[in-house]
Amino acid sequence: MRTNHILTLFGCSLFLMTSCSKLGKLSADNFSVTPNPLEVTGGKVTATVEGQFPEKYMNKKATVTVVPELHYAGGQVAKGQPMTFQGEKVMGNNKTISYRLGGRYTMKTTFDYVPAMQKSDMYLAFDAYLGKSKVEVPAVKVATGVIATAELYREAIRHEGACLALDSFQRVIDKKQEANVKFLINQANLRSSELKNNSVQEFVSMLKRINADREKLAIKNVEVQAYASPEGGFAFNDKLAGKRQDVSEGYVKQQLKGTKLKTDIDAHYTAQDWEGFMKLVKASNIQDKDVILRVLSMYKDPQEREQQIRNMSEAFRELADGILPELRRSRLIINYQVVGRSDEQIQQQYAADPAKLSLEELLYAASLTNDVKAKKGIYQKATELYNKDYRAYNNLAALALNQGDEATANAYLEKALRVNRKAPEAYANKAYIFLTHGQVDKAEHALADATEANGFDEILGNLNIARGNYANATDELYNNNNSAALAQLLNKNYVAAEQTLKAIKAPNALTLYLFAVLNARQGKNDAAATYLKDALRKDPSLAEYAKNDLEFAKVNR
């Protein structure tokens, strides 16, 4: 009996020693992961692990390192940031876990995302030691799969297309032709010498040109602006300026009659041209310029101004000789339009002889056709005729990118940048290329030189999606397209996302796919299934991605 008792006590002691000397298995119940499934944000898969060591688990001499692992694509493993814990008798700086009570902990981990991680499992592996002896603790599966909806920006940007450099073609350009006629002091007659000056001769010549070429030139009106210099009484100057207006207007009418042109004449006068006086004084080298300008700012009454300036006798003589004569004048202004070729005329001229088109007309001609081959031909011709302008090279690159020919695109972009090292659209398209490959840092660097580019906001918006800055992206992506809808969807603004998707003029497979995601997130699984089927029917290449897309975990596919 005594022997049995001793054996029993020995057995219990051995059991206790054994249980304290080993580390057992941990189960998934000891852990929770947020989010689960995991999600891609800013090219990273980030997870927060809430863990618990149970009571009487952590041996007092144990050291346990928890290693997050993402298992994917045929045995590949990505390791996250580890965290180490120790028993109560271990000398170290790690978090100590009580043997009797156990302990809770929180750890964060991040994995660099690659597309193969969409189908994956997250494990917690354990690197455990009792003293210096390694102990095997089985890994625990804690999460399944990665939602990679944010990475659809790569598809979205491809669908939106690369950045075209715009033409500056204007069919109608407003222009002016101005003549200046000077008068002698206190006089209003037009002197023959003044009517022979270059500006007046060019004024008359332009009227004749407009009459001779009414297809390309169109007159809008003629302005007559007459002035008197500011010295002297207002009443006298008012009458004098009115006479100068009348004689100037009469001269314009005469010239219009001679050139057989009919148009409105907008005539008015200024009795005391203080504004013109101030401008001329500011531009002059008059000795007392600052004093005169101070007087003009201090005194608003015309008579007081004149008196104060006259008191500066030397300064007034300079004004009388150099400034005031310039203010005794009339300005005759032809407002007219240069009318360019019509769309049909540009196309006809291109077919007949492209060399007779301007660069802007050529670039504009490319916008008149939807035929990619025809566009390419026009841009190539533009590079032959105008090889010092970067835009045609850039646009050939954009066409190549839209067709998936990155090598050709890069070659044209280099040509564009050789012509103009600051070509903004060329840098924008480099950023476009980097983004389609997920090279976000390189894209950001290229985009820094593209702030003036056509399409800059579109590229920047997708860059912010790639960075995980969804709120910023929604501000920058203001067009109704897939990129804007994706940003709104990721920002959980589902009402706006739906409105944007419905407003897309030419919906494609990605549009339908985003509709499917939107409906799945709102629990509208039947609608999600319908949109998903339509998307895959339109673009079967999405099938592999969709098969592993946990957005549709509850959708009957």
BAKE-472858 format. One record per residue (C-alpha): residue in three letters; x, y, z; residue number from 0. Coordinates in pm, whole numbers, plus 50000, padded with zeros to 5 digits. Example, Ala and Ser with C-alpha at 12.3 -4.5 7.8 and 13.67 -1.06 7.14 Angstrom:
REC  vexti      X      Y      Z  drenba
REC    ALA  51230  49550  50780       0
REC    SER  51367  49894  50714       1
***
This chain:
REC  vexti      X      Y      Z  drenba
REC    MET  50000  50000  50000       0
REC    ARG  50278  50230  50097       1
REC    THR  50460  50135  49778       2
REC    ASN  50153  50217  49564       3
REC    HIS  50115  50554  49732       4
REC    ILE  50476  50637  49662       5
REC    LEU  50434  50532  49299       6
REC    THR  50121  50747  49267       7
REC    LEU  50297  51052  49405       8
REC    PHE  50589  50986  49173       9
REC    GLY  50358  50959  48876      10
REC    CYS  50183  51286  48959      11
REC    SER  50513  51463  49002      12
REC    LEU  50631  51330  48669      13
REC    PHE  50310  51448  48504      14
REC    LEU  50352  51795  48644      15
REC    MET  50716  51811  48541      16
REC    THR  50626  51690  48194      17
REC    SER  50340  51936  48147      18
REC    CYS  50554  52221  48262      19
REC    SER  50845  52118  48047      20
REC    LYS  50657  52119  47713      21
REC    LEU  50456  52366  47507      22
REC    GLY  50138  52228  47365      23
REC    LYS  49941  52306  47051      24
REC    LEU  49759  52634  47001      25
REC    SER  49431  52651  46814      26
REC    ALA  49265  52908  46591      27
REC    ASP  49038  52986  46887      28
REC    ASN  49337  53153  47051      29
REC    PHE  49359  53415  46776      30
REC    SER  49150  53664  46583      31
REC    VAL  49266  53854  46275      32
REC    THR  49135  54183  46143      33
REC    PRO  49043  54207  45863      34
REC    ASN  48952  53852  45774      35
REC    PRO  48967  53795  45482      36
REC    LEU  49273  54014  45445      37
REC    GLU  49269  54319  45217      38
REC    VAL  49518  54503  44999      39
REC    THR  49565  54872  45079      40
REC    GLY  49840  55078  44924      41
REC    GLY  50005  54765  44781      42
REC    LYS  50031  54609  45127      43
REC    VAL  49839  54337  45304      44
REC    THR  49811  54455  45662      45
REC    ALA  49667  54251  45946      46
REC    THR  49611  54300  46318      47
REC    VAL  49637  53983  46528      48
REC    GLU  49472  53956  46868      49
REC    GLY  49638  53658  47039      50
REC    GLN  49607  53475  47369      51
REC    PHE  49835  53232  47549      52
REC    PRO  49608  53012  47764      53
REC    GLU  49647  52963  48135      54
REC    LYS  49934  52730  48230      55
REC    TYR  50071  52733  47874      56
REC    MET  50381  52949  47885      57
REC    ASN  50658  52754  48054      58
REC    LYS  50851  52983  48285      59
REC    LYS  51170  52906  48093      60
REC    ALA  51013  52931  47746      61
REC    THR  51077  53181  47468      62
REC    VAL  50820  53190  47187      63
REC    THR  50848  53398  46871      64
REC    VAL  50521  53434  46678      65
REC    VAL  50586  53469  46304      66
REC    PRO  50297  53571  46072      67
REC    GLU  50319  53390  45739      68
REC    LEU  50120  53419  45420      69
REC    HIS  50118  53095  45223      70
REC    TYR  50034  53123  44853      71
REC    ALA  50097  52995  44500      72
REC    GLY  50234  52649  44532      73
REC    GLY  50418  52671  44857      74
REC    GLN  50552  53024  44851      75
REC    VAL  50567  53191  45191      76
REC    ALA  50586  53561  45277      77
REC    LYS  50690  53637  45633      78
REC    GLY  50555  53930  45831      79
REC    GLN  50689  54111  46134      80
REC    PRO  50751  53867  46428      81
REC    MET  50689  53925  46796      82
REC    THR  50869  53745  47080      83
REC    PHE  50731  53645  47423      84
REC    GLN  50906  53493  47723      85
REC    GLY  50829  53299  48041      86
REC    GLU  50863  53443  48385      87
REC    LYS  51213  53305  48452      88
REC    VAL  51365  53418  48122      89
REC    MET  51602  53713  48142      90
REC    GLY  51520  53937  47848      91
REC    ASN  51333  54242  47722      92
REC    ASN  51042  54069  47553      93
REC    LYS  50682  54067  47676      94
REC    THR  50653  53831  47973      95
REC    ILE  50361  53588  47983      96
REC    SER  50241  53446  48316      97
REC    TYR  50234  53068  48337      98
REC    ARG  49940  53063  48576      99
REC    LEU  49730  53335  48412     100
REC    GLY  49840  53325  48049     101
REC    GLY  49831  53652  47859     102
REC    ARG  49683  53849  47571     103
REC    TYR  49867  54048  47308     104
REC    THR  49818  54250  46990     105
REC    MET  50056  54248  46697     106
REC    LYS  50045  54406  46355     107
REC    THR  50200  54265  46044     108
REC    THR  50237  54364  45681     109
REC    PHE  50308  54172  45361     110
REC    ASP  50408  54322  45026     111
REC    TYR  50126  54221  44793     112
REC    VAL  50175  54023  44476     113
REC    PRO  49876  53910  44263     114
REC    ALA  49927  53542  44352     115
REC    MET  49839  53625  44714     116
REC    GLN  49473  53664  44622     117
REC    LYS  49442  53288  44689     118
REC    SER  49628  53241  45015     119
REC    ASP  49615  53144  45380     120
REC    MET  49762  53329  45674     121
REC    TYR  49933  53122  45940     122
REC    LEU  50101  53198  46268     123
REC    ALA  50421  52999  46298     124
REC    PHE  50603  52956  46631     125
REC    ASP  50975  52955  46692     126
REC    ALA  50979  52813  47046     127
REC    TYR  51253  52724  47292     128
REC    LEU  51271  52582  47643     129
REC    GLY  51599  52722  47759     130
REC    LYS  51829  52638  47469     131
REC    SER  51623  52344  47347     132
REC    LYS  51396  52397  47047     133
REC    VAL  51035  52289  47090     134
REC    GLU  50798  52209  46807     135
REC    VAL  50474  52406  46815     136
REC    PRO  50252  52348  46509     137
REC    ALA  50157  52653  46300     138
REC    VAL  49797  52771  46320     139
REC    LYS  49586  52889  46026     140
REC    VAL  49418  53217  46122     141
REC    ALA  49285  53378  45800     142
REC    THR  49196  53284  45444     143
REC    GLY  49242  53481  45123     144
REC    VAL  49314  53841  45027     145
REC    ILE  49059  54084  44883     146
REC    ALA  49250  54268  44611     147
REC    THR  48981  54506  44480     148
REC    ALA  49211  54807  44528     149
REC    GLU  49455  54653  44280     150
REC    LEU  49194  54682  44006     151
REC    TYR  49328  55035  43950     152
REC    ARG  49577  54872  43712     153
REC    GLU  49292  54748  43494     154
REC    ALA  49104  55074  43532     155
REC    ILE  49394  55289  43416     156
REC    ARG  49448  55064  43113     157
REC    HIS  49084  55104  43018     158
REC    GLU  49098  55484  43052     159
REC    GLY  49392  55502  42813     160
REC    ALA  49719  55694  42804     161
REC    CYS  49759  56073  42794     162
REC    LEU  49728  56257  42464     163
REC    ALA  49894  56596  42415     164
REC    LEU  49625  56832  42287     165
REC    ASP  49629  57055  41982     166
REC    SER  49569  57428  42018     167
REC    PHE  49369  57455  41696     168
REC    GLN  49107  57728  41699     169
REC    ARG  48870  57761  41409     170
REC    VAL  48791  58119  41503     171
REC    ILE  49060  58343  41656     172
REC    ASP  48979  58694  41778     173
REC    LYS  49233  58958  41676     174
REC    LYS  49280  59336  41681     175
REC    GLN  49442  59589  41453     176
REC    GLU  49505  59928  41618     177
REC    ALA  49598  60270  41482     178
REC    ASN  49698  60574  41686     179
REC    VAL  49635  60930  41570     180
REC    LYS  49785  61224  41761     181
REC    PHE  49646  61575  41781     182
REC    LEU  49811  61905  41852     183
REC    ILE  49731  62080  42177     184
REC    ASN  49377  62217  42187     185
REC    GLN  49310  62095  41830     186
REC    ALA  49081  61831  41682     187
REC    ASN  49172  61822  41313     188
REC    LEU  49325  61515  41153     189
REC    ARG  49664  61608  41012     190
REC    SER  49774  61442  40688     191
REC    SER  50109  61357  40844     192
REC    GLU  49931  61152  41109     193
REC    LEU  49717  60972  40852     194
REC    LYS  50036  60859  40681     195
REC    ASN  50191  60698  40991     196
REC    ASN  50251  60323  40988     197
REC    SER  49973  60231  41230     198
REC    VAL  49707  60415  41028     199
REC    GLN  49833  60266  40702     200
REC    GLU  49820  59917  40854     201
REC    PHE  49467  59992  40981     202
REC    VAL  49349  60078  40629     203
REC    SER  49538  59782  40481     204
REC    MET  49365  59542  40722     205
REC    LEU  49022  59672  40620     206
REC    LYS  49114  59600  40258     207
REC    ARG  49239  59249  40348     208
REC    ILE  48916  59170  40531     209
REC    ASN  48713  59283  40232     210
REC    ALA  48928  59078  39992     211
REC    ASP  48922  58756  40196     212
REC    ARG  48582  58732  40360     213
REC    GLU  48605  58353  40383     214
REC    LYS  48902  58362  40623     215
REC    LEU  48856  58707  40780     216
REC    ALA  48544  58849  40943     217
REC    ILE  48504  59196  41091     218
REC    LYS  48321  59227  41423     219
REC    ASN  48328  59603  41479     220
REC    VAL  48552  59909  41493     221
REC    GLU  48621  60101  41813     222
REC    VAL  48701  60471  41826     223
REC    GLN  48847  60594  42154     224
REC    ALA  48930  60966  42169     225
REC    TYR  49116  61146  42451     226
REC    ALA  49221  61485  42578     227
REC    SER  49524  61530  42805     228
REC    PRO  49434  61610  43168     229
REC    GLU  49564  61969  43190     230
REC    GLY  49314  62253  43156     231
REC    GLY  48950  62275  43261     232
REC    PHE  48718  61979  43242     233
REC    ALA  48448  62152  43035     234
REC    PHE  48697  62255  42767     235
REC    ASN  48857  61912  42754     236
REC    ASP  48520  61741  42741     237
REC    LYS  48423  61941  42434     238
REC    LEU  48767  61891  42275     239
REC    ALA  48768  61515  42328     240
REC    GLY  48416  61495  42179     241
REC    LYS  48536  61675  41864     242
REC    ARG  48831  61436  41834     243
REC    GLN  48587  61147  41857     244
REC    ASP  48366  61292  41583     245
REC    VAL  48649  61350  41334     246
REC    SER  48802  61010  41406     247
REC    GLU  48467  60837  41364     248
REC    GLY  48413  61027  41036     249
REC    TYR  48751  60902  40910     250
REC    VAL  48662  60541  40999     251
REC    LYS  48327  60568  40818     252
REC    GLN  48505  60698  40513     253
REC    GLN  48750  60405  40512     254
REC    LEU  48471  60150  40564     255
REC    LYS  48283  60296  40270     256
REC    GLY  48596  60285  40056     257
REC    THR  48654  59918  40136     258
REC    LYS  48284  59829  40106     259
REC    LEU  48265  59695  40459     260
REC    LYS  47968  59735  40688     261
REC    THR  48006  59706  41063     262
REC    ASP  47918  59879  41388     263
REC    ILE  48133  60161  41520     264
REC    ASP  48168  60182  41897     265
REC    ALA  48278  60541  41961     266
REC    HIS  48343  60713  42294     267
REC    TYR  48581  60965  42447     268
REC    THR  48762  61048  42771     269
REC    ALA  48777  61415  42867     270
REC    GLN  49080  61396  43096     271
REC    ASP  49295  61091  43056     272
REC    TRP  49439  61061  43407     273
REC    GLU  49466  60682  43374     274
REC    GLY  49682  60711  43064     275
REC    PHE  49880  60989  43233     276
REC    MET  49960  60768  43533     277
REC    LYS  50072  60475  43312     278
REC    LEU  50307  60695  43111     279
REC    VAL  50454  60856  43422     280
REC    LYS  50518  60514  43579     281
REC    ALA  50698  60402  43264     282
REC    SER  50904  60724  43232     283
REC    ASN  51239  60840  43373     284
REC    ILE  51110  61180  43486     285
REC    GLN  51317  61316  43772     286
REC    ASP  51022  61376  44007     287
REC    LYS  50827  61065  43902     288
REC    ASP  50770  60939  44259     289
REC    VAL  50645  61279  44377     290
REC    ILE  50403  61305  44086     291
REC    LEU  50266  60956  44152     292
REC    ARG  50225  61043  44518     293
REC    VAL  50021  61351  44421     294
REC    LEU  49799  61137  44200     295
REC    SER  49731  60898  44488     296
REC    MET  49674  61175  44746     297
REC    TYR  49444  61398  44543     298
REC    LYS  49139  61271  44359     299
REC    ASP  49005  61610  44244     300
REC    PRO  49133  61678  43889     301
REC    GLN  49187  62052  43948     302
REC    GLU  49380  61992  44270     303
REC    ARG  49594  61730  44098     304
REC    GLU  49679  61964  43812     305
REC    GLN  49759  62254  44043     306
REC    GLN  49989  62045  44263     307
REC    ILE  50176  61916  43957     308
REC    ARG  50203  62264  43801     309
REC    ASN  50363  62386  44125     310
REC    MET  50656  62156  44040     311
REC    SER  50769  62381  43757     312
REC    GLU  51063  62172  43637     313
REC    ALA  50864  61851  43650     314
REC    PHE  50573  62006  43466     315
REC    ARG  50800  62115  43179     316
REC    GLU  50913  61751  43145     317
REC    LEU  50551  61642  43146     318
REC    ALA  50452  61903  42890     319
REC    ASP  50731  61793  42657     320
REC    GLY  50728  61416  42698     321
REC    ILE  50402  61292  42847     322
REC    LEU  50107  61518  42767     323
REC    PRO  50148  61516  42385     324
REC    GLU  50112  61137  42390     325
REC    LEU  49769  61168  42554     326
REC    ARG  49618  61393  42284     327
REC    ARG  49507  61110  42062     328
REC    SER  49251  60878  41913     329
REC    ARG  49276  60500  41903     330
REC    LEU  49116  60325  41605     331
REC    ILE  49070  59952  41668     332
REC    ILE  48946  59687  41424     333
REC    ASN  48808  59385  41606     334
REC    TYR  48807  59095  41364     335
REC    GLN  48824  58717  41345     336
REC    VAL  49055  58483  41161     337
REC    VAL  48842  58190  41046     338
REC    GLY  49027  57862  40997     339
REC    ARG  48948  57560  40785     340
REC    SER  48637  57354  40856     341
REC    ASP  48671  56988  40960     342
REC    GLU  48589  56882  40605     343
REC    GLN  48843  57125  40457     344
REC    ILE  49116  56999  40693     345
REC    GLN  49045  56637  40596     346
REC    GLN  49043  56726  40226     347
REC    GLN  49369  56916  40257     348
REC    TYR  49531  56627  40443     349
REC    ALA  49433  56391  40165     350
REC    ALA  49559  56630  39897     351
REC    ASP  49879  56765  40058     352
REC    PRO  49939  56740  40437     353
REC    ALA  50237  56976  40411     354
REC    LYS  49995  57266  40360     355
REC    LEU  49839  57209  40701     356
REC    SER  49977  57375  41011     357
REC    LEU  50095  57160  41301     358
REC    GLU  49784  57249  41500     359
REC    GLU  49563  57154  41206     360
REC    LEU  49744  56821  41172     361
REC    LEU  49709  56736  41540     362
REC    TYR  49346  56841  41524     363
REC    ALA  49294  56623  41215     364
REC    ALA  49388  56318  41421     365
REC    SER  49100  56394  41660     366
REC    LEU  48851  56381  41370     367
REC    THR  48882  56003  41323     368
REC    ASN  48830  55703  41551     369
REC    ASP  49038  55481  41325     370
REC    VAL  49358  55401  41516     371
REC    LYS  49553  55330  41196     372
REC    ALA  49448  55664  41049     373
REC    LYS  49541  55848  41372     374
REC    LYS  49881  55684  41370     375
REC    GLY  49939  55791  41008     376
REC    ILE  49851  56153  41086     377
REC    TYR  50081  56166  41390     378
REC    GLN  50365  56009  41191     379
REC    LYS  50319  56270  40919     380
REC    ALA  50327  56541  41187     381
REC    THR  50663  56410  41314     382
REC    GLU  50800  56428  40959     383
REC    LEU  50681  56783  40893     384
REC    TYR  50721  56928  41243     385
REC    ASN  50990  56723  41414     386
REC    LYS  51070  56989  41675     387
REC    ASP  50737  56947  41853     388
REC    TYR  50698  56666  42107     389
REC    ARG  50322  56621  42091     390
REC    ALA  50296  56390  41789     391
REC    TYR  50569  56163  41932     392
REC    ASN  50385  56150  42264     393
REC    ASN  50055  56073  42096     394
REC    LEU  50211  55787  41899     395
REC    ALA  50331  55655  42235     396
REC    ALA  49978  55687  42375     397
REC    LEU  49835  55490  42082     398
REC    ALA  50094  55217  42135     399
REC    LEU  50015  55199  42508     400
REC    ASN  49644  55170  42437     401
REC    GLN  49727  54870  42214     402
REC    GLY  49950  54711  42479     403
REC    ASP  50276  54778  42292     404
REC    GLU  50489  54913  42573     405
REC    ALA  50822  54879  42392     406
REC    THR  50708  55099  42102     407
REC    ALA  50553  55345  42345     408
REC    ASN  50878  55383  42539     409
REC    ALA  51070  55446  42216     410
REC    TYR  50832  55728  42117     411
REC    LEU  50838  55874  42469     412
REC    GLU  51216  55898  42453     413
REC    LYS  51187  56083  42122     414
REC    ALA  50930  56320  42275     415
REC    LEU  51164  56395  42566     416
REC    ARG  51462  56449  42335     417
REC    VAL  51259  56717  42156     418
REC    ASN  51132  56870  42482     419
REC    ARG  51284  56764  42814     420
REC    LYS  50983  56912  42993     421
REC    ALA  50712  56742  42786     422
REC    PRO  50443  56695  43055     423
REC    GLU  50234  56429  42879     424
REC    ALA  50545  56219  42816     425
REC    TYR  50616  56211  43190     426
REC    ALA  50248  56140  43260     427
REC    ASN  50266  55840  43027     428
REC    LYS  50580  55716  43198     429
REC    ALA  50386  55733  43524     430
REC    TYR  50102  55547  43351     431
REC    ILE  50341  55265  43256     432
REC    PHE  50485  55241  43606     433
REC    LEU  50137  55227  43761     434
REC    THR  50024  54944  43534     435
REC    HIS  50317  54746  43676     436
REC    GLY  50244  54848  44034     437
REC    GLN  50567  55051  44055     438
REC    VAL  50411  55325  44260     439
REC    ASP  50726  55507  44375     440
REC    LYS  50855  55536  44019     441
REC    ALA  50514  55656  43902     442
REC    GLU  50509  55927  44166     443
REC    HIS  50857  56043  44066     444
REC    ALA  50759  56067  43698     445
REC    LEU  50432  56241  43777     446
REC    ALA  50618  56521  43956     447
REC    ASP  50721  56648  43609     448
REC    ALA  50373  56611  43461     449
REC    THR  50166  56865  43655     450
REC    GLU  50069  57053  43336     451
REC    ALA  49983  56740  43141     452
REC    ASN  49648  56670  42985     453
REC    GLY  49516  56377  43188     454
REC    PHE  49730  56457  43494     455
REC    ASP  49439  56433  43739     456
REC    GLU  49344  56091  43606     457
REC    ILE  49694  55952  43662     458
REC    LEU  49721  56122  44002     459
REC    GLY  49386  55979  44109     460
REC    ASN  49495  55627  44024     461
REC    LEU  49827  55688  44200     462
REC    ASN  49633  55774  44514     463
REC    ILE  49427  55456  44479     464
REC    ALA  49756  55266  44458     465
REC    ARG  49873  55449  44773     466
REC    GLY  49550  55370  44957     467
REC    ASN  49450  55738  44970     468
REC    TYR  49094  55677  44855     469
REC    ALA  48946  56007  44973     470
REC    ASN  49205  56204  44775     471
REC    ALA  49148  55983  44474     472
REC    THR  48775  56060  44471     473
REC    ASP  48855  56433  44458     474
REC    GLU  49092  56394  44162     475
REC    LEU  48889  56146  43959     476
REC    TYR  48596  56364  43861     477
REC    ASN  48515  56203  43524     478
REC    ASN  48253  55933  43495     479
REC    ASN  48480  55634  43443     480
REC    ASN  48589  55309  43607     481
REC    SER  48874  55471  43801     482
REC    ALA  48639  55720  43967     483
REC    ALA  48387  55447  44051     484
REC    LEU  48663  55228  44196     485
REC    ALA  48786  55512  44420     486
REC    GLN  48433  55577  44546     487
REC    LEU  48376  55205  44603     488
REC    LEU  48697  55172  44805     489
REC    ASN  48601  55485  44999     490
REC    LYS  48272  55310  45080     491
REC    ASN  48072  55583  44910     492
REC    TYR  47838  55336  44745     493
REC    VAL  47574  55585  44635     494
REC    ALA  47830  55790  44443     495
REC    ALA  47991  55475  44299     496
REC    GLU  47658  55359  44162     497
REC    GLN  47585  55699  44008     498
REC    THR  47927  55705  43843     499
REC    LEU  47896  55353  43704     500
REC    LYS  47552  55430  43560     501
REC    ALA  47688  55749  43397     502
REC    ILE  47972  55574  43209     503
REC    LYS  47893  55625  42840     504
REC    ALA  48071  55315  42711     505
REC    PRO  48056  55053  42990     506
REC    ASN  48301  54766  42952     507
REC    ALA  48368  54440  43134     508
REC    LEU  48540  54618  43423     509
REC    THR  48236  54847  43462     510
REC    LEU  48014  54540  43498     511
REC    TYR  48263  54379  43737     512
REC    LEU  48260  54687  43961     513
REC    PHE  47879  54678  43952     514
REC    ALA  47904  54319  44075     515
REC    VAL  48137  54414  44362     516
REC    LEU  47914  54708  44456     517
REC    ASN  47605  54489  44477     518
REC    ALA  47788  54212  44665     519
REC    ARG  47904  54462  44928     520
REC    GLN  47546  54575  44975     521
REC    GLY  47417  54221  45012     522
REC    LYS  47240  54222  44674     523
REC    ASN  47379  53884  44581     524
REC    ASP  47143  53802  44295     525
REC    ALA  47222  54129  44121     526
REC    ALA  47593  54076  44190     527
REC    ALA  47576  53732  44027     528
REC    THR  47408  53874  43716     529
REC    TYR  47661  54154  43675     530
REC    LEU  47948  53911  43732     531
REC    LYS  47823  53672  43462     532
REC    ASP  47784  53964  43218     533
REC    ALA  48136  54087  43299     534
REC    LEU  48294  53746  43240     535
REC    ARG  48094  53699  42921     536
REC    LYS  48227  54033  42795     537
REC    ASP  48586  53964  42904     538
REC    PRO  48667  53598  42985     539
REC    SER  49019  53699  43095     540
REC    LEU  48865  53819  43424     541
REC    ALA  48752  53466  43509     542
REC    GLU  49069  53357  43692     543
REC    TYR  49069  53672  43906     544
REC    ALA  48697  53639  43977     545
REC    LYS  48733  53272  44081     546
REC    ASN  48949  53375  44378     547
REC    ASP  48771  53705  44454     548
REC    LEU  48635  53690  44808     549
REC    GLU  48412  53991  44733     550
REC    PHE  48180  53720  44599     551
REC    ALA  48213  53475  44886     552
REC    LYS  47836  53485  44945     553
REC    VAL  47739  53511  44580     554
REC    ASN  47606  53205  44400     555
REC    ARG  47837  53180  44101     556
***
